[in-house]
């Protein structure tokens, strides 16, 4: 099955430069989301320890 090229706003296939920019933006968004999820996980981990009575951390 051949790969389909993503189409831009003009209906033409996405250029290589546009693809790189889109992928870099996607990567930045995913990295920001990962940092947010790690922070939330750490907060929840600390809360679980606190409510379990394990305050020796």
C-alpha positions as CSV (number, residue, x, y, z in Angstrom):
1,X,0.0,0.0,0.0
2,X,1.6,3.3,-1.0
3,X,2.0,6.0,1.6
4,X,-0.2,9.0,1.3
5,X,1.2,12.4,1.4
6,X,-0.4,14.9,3.7
7,X,-2.2,17.7,2.0
8,X,-1.7,21.3,2.9
9,X,-4.3,24.1,3.1
10,X,-4.0,24.6,-0.6
11,X,-4.8,21.0,-1.4
12,X,-1.3,20.3,-2.6
13,X,1.0,17.7,-1.0
14,X,2.8,19.0,2.1
15,X,6.3,20.1,1.3
16,X,9.3,18.6,3.1
17,X,9.9,21.9,5.0
18,X,6.3,22.1,6.1
19,X,6.4,18.5,7.2
20,X,9.5,19.2,9.4
21,X,7.9,22.2,11.0
22,X,4.7,20.3,11.7
23,X,6.6,17.4,13.2
24,X,8.8,19.7,15.3
25,X,5.6,21.4,16.6
26,X,4.1,18.0,17.3
27,X,7.2,16.9,19.2
28,X,7.2,20.1,21.3
29,X,3.6,19.6,22.2
30,X,4.2,15.9,23.2
31,X,7.2,16.8,25.3
32,X,5.2,19.5,27.1
33,X,2.4,17.0,27.7
34,X,4.9,14.4,29.0
35,X,6.3,17.0,31.5
36,X,2.8,17.8,32.7
37,X,1.9,14.2,33.2
38,X,5.2,13.5,35.0
39,X,4.4,16.4,37.4
40,X,0.9,15.2,38.0
41,X,2.2,11.6,38.6
42,X,4.7,13.0,41.2
43,X,2.0,15.0,42.9
44,X,-0.4,12.0,43.1
45,X,2.5,9.8,44.3
46,X,3.2,12.2,47.1
47,X,-0.5,12.5,48.0
48,X,-0.8,8.7,48.1
49,X,2.2,8.5,50.5
50,X,0.8,11.2,52.7
51,X,-2.7,9.7,53.0
52,X,-1.2,6.2,53.5
53,X,0.7,7.6,56.5
54,X,4.1,7.2,54.9
55,X,5.5,10.6,55.6
56,X,9.1,9.6,55.9
57,X,10.1,10.6,52.4
